[in-house]
Amino acid sequence: MLQHQQPLDLAFQALSDPTRRRMVERLSAGPATVSELAAPLPMTMSAVVQHLKILEASGLVATDKVGRVRTCRVEPQALGAAERWINDRRRSVERSLDRLGVFLDETRPEEETPK
């Protein structure tokens, strides 16, 4: 199912889980081994690996294996796509609110001056 979705959909789906967000947050500080990612998490190594597979499928995280050690890193371009989508929506809402503010200012009745 994951292979047939758009990259942005995959990124948001991956980020919908708090454990995966926590992993991405940790990797934003720099690369980490799977064991380092798993250490603070209250779950089995198998569950951590499943979360990593979803992050990899989304393009948010990449891993390299050297010997028996798998090192993970965040992929900034995938995060950038999600950031651009969110920022575009935010700008659209802000423009609508600005237009509403102008409209309200233009239609506000003149206040009477005290006598």
Backbone bond lengths (Angstrom), bond angles and torsions (degrees), N, CA, C in turn:
res aa  C-N    CA-C-N  psi(-1)  N-CA   C-N-CA  omega(-1)  CA-C   N-CA-C  phi
1 M - - - 1.453 - - 1.522 111.62 -
2 L 1.332 118.35 -40.19 1.460 121.13 -177.67 1.526 112.92 -62.67
3 Q 1.357 117.45 -32.52 1.453 120.20 -175.27 1.531 113.40 -67.03
4 H 1.323 118.52 -21.15 1.460 121.36 -174.38 1.526 113.56 -98.87
5 Q 1.316 117.15 7.23 1.458 120.23 -179.21 1.522 110.29 -99.79
6 Q 1.316 115.65 159.78 1.451 121.82 178.40 1.531 110.10 -72.35
7 P 1.333 118.29 150.96 1.465 120.69 -178.70 1.529 113.90 -54.64
8 L 1.316 117.72 -40.77 1.459 119.89 -179.79 1.532 111.05 -65.77
9 D 1.335 116.42 -39.81 1.468 120.24 176.36 1.523 110.48 -60.68
10 L 1.319 116.38 -42.85 1.460 120.77 -179.99 1.527 111.35 -63.95
11 A 1.328 116.10 -40.06 1.468 119.66 179.84 1.524 110.49 -64.03
12 F 1.318 117.28 -46.91 1.465 119.39 -179.65 1.528 111.53 -67.86
13 Q 1.318 117.08 -36.27 1.459 119.93 176.87 1.526 109.90 -63.39
14 A 1.317 117.33 -43.96 1.466 120.86 179.11 1.525 110.93 -64.28
15 L 1.324 116.75 -40.39 1.468 120.58 -177.76 1.527 112.99 -78.43
16 S 1.329 117.34 -5.09 1.464 119.33 -179.58 1.525 112.49 -72.62
17 D 1.305 117.05 -14.68 1.464 121.14 -178.57 1.528 110.39 -98.97
18 P 1.335 118.34 130.14 1.471 120.37 -177.32 1.529 113.57 -63.63
19 T 1.309 118.09 -31.72 1.474 119.59 177.86 1.518 110.23 -66.35
20 R 1.326 116.76 -43.32 1.465 119.34 179.37 1.520 111.40 -68.26
21 R 1.332 117.51 -36.50 1.471 119.05 175.14 1.522 110.26 -61.89
22 R 1.316 116.12 -40.51 1.471 120.64 178.53 1.531 110.69 -62.54
23 M 1.322 116.45 -40.24 1.464 120.51 178.46 1.531 110.96 -65.16
24 V 1.322 116.80 -43.86 1.467 120.53 178.57 1.525 109.77 -64.03
25 E 1.325 116.42 -40.78 1.464 119.94 177.83 1.524 110.34 -59.54
26 R 1.330 117.36 -44.90 1.464 120.73 178.92 1.525 110.32 -62.63
27 L 1.329 116.97 -43.82 1.462 120.64 -178.46 1.524 112.35 -70.35
28 S 1.310 117.87 -19.58 1.468 120.83 175.82 1.523 111.05 -65.34
29 A 1.325 116.27 -22.92 1.467 120.90 177.79 1.520 111.59 -83.28
30 G 1.332 117.46 -13.35 1.456 121.55 179.67 1.512 110.92 145.20
31 P 1.341 116.76 165.95 1.462 120.51 -179.21 1.528 112.07 -59.24
32 A 1.329 115.33 154.26 1.465 121.57 178.78 1.518 108.97 -149.45
33 T 1.310 115.80 150.96 1.456 119.70 174.35 1.532 108.45 -76.24
34 V 1.311 115.32 164.23 1.457 120.21 177.94 1.530 109.30 -60.47
35 S 1.322 116.79 -40.25 1.473 120.51 179.07 1.519 111.17 -62.57
36 E 1.329 117.49 -40.10 1.473 120.59 177.88 1.522 111.25 -65.52
37 L 1.325 116.35 -38.61 1.471 119.69 177.34 1.519 111.00 -67.08
38 A 1.324 116.45 -37.46 1.463 120.87 -175.92 1.519 112.74 -75.28
39 A 1.334 118.01 -28.55 1.466 121.52 -171.73 1.533 114.08 -50.30
40 P 1.335 120.53 -49.33 1.475 118.98 -177.04 1.533 114.60 -83.45
41 L 1.321 116.72 -3.70 1.464 119.87 -174.38 1.529 111.15 -92.55
42 P 1.337 116.36 135.60 1.475 120.58 -179.41 1.529 112.25 -83.86
43 M 1.346 116.38 60.67 1.465 120.24 -178.86 1.523 109.43 -152.65
44 T 1.307 115.02 169.05 1.460 120.15 179.42 1.523 110.79 -73.39
45 M 1.314 115.16 160.71 1.466 120.21 176.56 1.526 110.03 -61.20
46 S 1.323 116.87 -35.85 1.459 120.87 178.18 1.533 111.13 -60.44
47 A 1.324 117.66 -41.55 1.469 121.44 178.65 1.529 110.36 -66.54
48 V 1.316 116.68 -39.64 1.469 120.71 178.02 1.527 109.83 -61.47
49 V 1.323 116.66 -44.22 1.468 121.20 179.36 1.526 110.65 -62.60
50 Q 1.318 118.29 -38.18 1.467 121.05 177.57 1.535 110.48 -63.46
51 H 1.319 116.81 -42.80 1.466 120.41 177.02 1.533 110.20 -62.41
52 L 1.313 116.88 -41.88 1.471 120.29 178.74 1.517 111.85 -63.11
53 K 1.325 117.56 -36.99 1.465 120.47 178.13 1.519 110.80 -61.73
54 I 1.319 116.65 -39.73 1.469 120.42 178.41 1.528 110.20 -67.24
55 L 1.332 116.87 -41.94 1.467 120.31 177.95 1.530 111.20 -64.10
56 E 1.325 116.90 -38.89 1.465 120.47 177.32 1.526 111.25 -66.96
57 A 1.327 117.02 -43.66 1.473 121.00 179.87 1.525 111.22 -61.75
58 S 1.323 116.56 -30.63 1.466 120.71 179.80 1.524 111.86 -79.18
59 G 1.322 117.08 -15.38 1.465 120.84 -177.17 1.516 113.69 87.35
60 L 1.335 117.31 -0.33 1.466 120.33 -178.89 1.524 112.86 -75.37
61 V 1.324 116.37 -26.88 1.463 121.43 -176.95 1.522 108.72 -133.30
62 A 1.326 115.73 141.84 1.458 121.91 173.52 1.522 107.85 -121.98
63 T 1.323 115.96 150.13 1.456 119.73 178.73 1.515 110.09 -129.11
64 D 1.323 114.72 150.89 1.460 122.72 175.10 1.516 107.12 -127.91
65 K 1.319 115.56 140.81 1.463 119.39 179.26 1.520 108.64 -115.10
66 V 1.332 114.88 124.67 1.455 121.58 175.29 1.525 106.25 -123.61
67 G 1.315 115.62 111.65 1.460 119.05 -174.40 1.516 109.62 65.79
68 R 1.330 115.55 -123.64 1.467 120.20 179.99 1.526 112.12 -99.37
69 V 1.327 116.99 2.23 1.462 120.68 -174.56 1.525 110.50 -104.45
70 R 1.323 116.02 123.25 1.466 122.27 176.31 1.523 107.97 -103.31
71 T 1.338 115.75 121.11 1.458 121.90 -179.75 1.522 109.01 -108.10
72 C 1.324 115.71 135.08 1.465 122.70 -176.69 1.522 109.54 -109.98
73 R 1.322 115.28 148.58 1.463 120.93 175.35 1.531 108.36 -145.03
74 V 1.310 115.19 151.71 1.460 120.32 178.47 1.526 108.36 -79.45
75 E 1.315 116.48 147.87 1.466 122.94 177.34 1.529 108.09 -104.67
76 P 1.336 117.35 101.78 1.467 120.88 -173.50 1.530 114.38 -59.73
77 Q 1.343 118.39 -32.14 1.467 118.61 -177.89 1.525 111.97 -65.82
78 A 1.330 117.93 -33.74 1.470 120.22 177.21 1.517 110.28 -69.20
79 L 1.324 116.89 -40.21 1.466 119.87 175.75 1.524 110.20 -64.66
80 G 1.328 116.53 -36.07 1.461 121.04 179.67 1.518 112.27 -62.49
81 A 1.324 117.24 -38.33 1.468 120.33 178.98 1.526 110.55 -63.47
82 A 1.329 116.83 -43.58 1.469 120.32 178.01 1.525 110.41 -65.62
83 E 1.322 116.39 -40.76 1.466 120.72 178.98 1.531 111.18 -62.39
84 R 1.338 116.59 -43.57 1.474 119.73 178.90 1.532 110.84 -62.21
85 W 1.327 117.19 -41.94 1.462 120.08 -179.93 1.524 110.43 -62.43
86 I 1.318 117.25 -45.25 1.471 121.43 179.36 1.525 110.32 -63.92
87 N 1.328 117.26 -45.02 1.465 120.54 -179.60 1.520 112.27 -63.63
88 D 1.339 116.89 -37.53 1.472 119.78 176.80 1.526 110.58 -62.30
89 R 1.328 117.83 -43.13 1.465 120.73 177.89 1.525 110.71 -64.35
90 R 1.338 116.43 -42.04 1.468 120.47 -179.88 1.525 110.50 -61.84
91 R 1.328 117.40 -44.76 1.470 120.37 179.89 1.518 111.11 -63.17
92 S 1.328 116.95 -39.39 1.458 121.14 178.68 1.535 110.76 -62.04
93 V 1.317 116.76 -45.32 1.468 120.82 179.01 1.525 109.94 -64.58
94 E 1.331 116.99 -42.17 1.468 119.97 179.98 1.531 111.06 -62.72
95 R 1.345 116.99 -40.33 1.474 119.35 177.73 1.528 110.78 -62.89
96 S 1.317 116.46 -41.18 1.470 119.87 178.42 1.522 111.17 -63.01
97 L 1.318 116.13 -42.55 1.466 119.62 178.54 1.527 111.39 -66.65
98 D 1.327 117.12 -36.94 1.473 120.21 176.60 1.524 110.59 -63.09
99 R 1.349 116.34 -43.94 1.472 120.00 178.58 1.518 110.62 -63.18
100 L 1.326 117.14 -39.88 1.463 120.87 177.53 1.525 110.22 -62.60
101 G 1.324 116.90 -42.53 1.467 120.53 178.72 1.517 111.73 -61.00
102 V 1.334 117.30 -43.35 1.471 121.66 178.36 1.525 109.29 -63.19
103 F 1.320 117.41 -45.14 1.458 121.22 179.59 1.524 110.82 -59.60
104 L 1.323 116.59 -46.97 1.466 119.60 -179.80 1.525 111.48 -63.33
105 D 1.331 116.76 -38.87 1.467 119.81 177.33 1.528 111.35 -63.31
106 E 1.337 115.91 -39.56 1.464 120.13 -177.92 1.530 112.35 -73.60
107 T 1.302 118.09 -27.26 1.462 120.67 -176.33 1.524 112.99 -101.12
108 R 1.306 117.32 -0.04 1.469 120.41 179.38 1.521 108.39 -70.23
109 P 1.342 116.30 131.37 1.460 118.03 178.60 1.532 109.61 -66.51
110 E 1.321 113.75 146.60 1.470 119.68 178.14 1.520 108.84 -63.53
111 E 1.288 116.58 134.84 1.474 119.86 177.45 1.523 108.09 -78.75
112 E 1.331 114.65 139.04 1.461 118.34 178.60 1.517 108.86 -74.18
113 T 1.299 114.88 143.29 1.451 119.56 177.27 1.527 109.20 -83.78
114 P 1.316 119.11 138.14 1.475 121.10 -179.11 1.531 110.63 -65.19
115 K 1.352 115.72 146.39 1.462 120.80 -179.95 1.474 111.63 -97.62
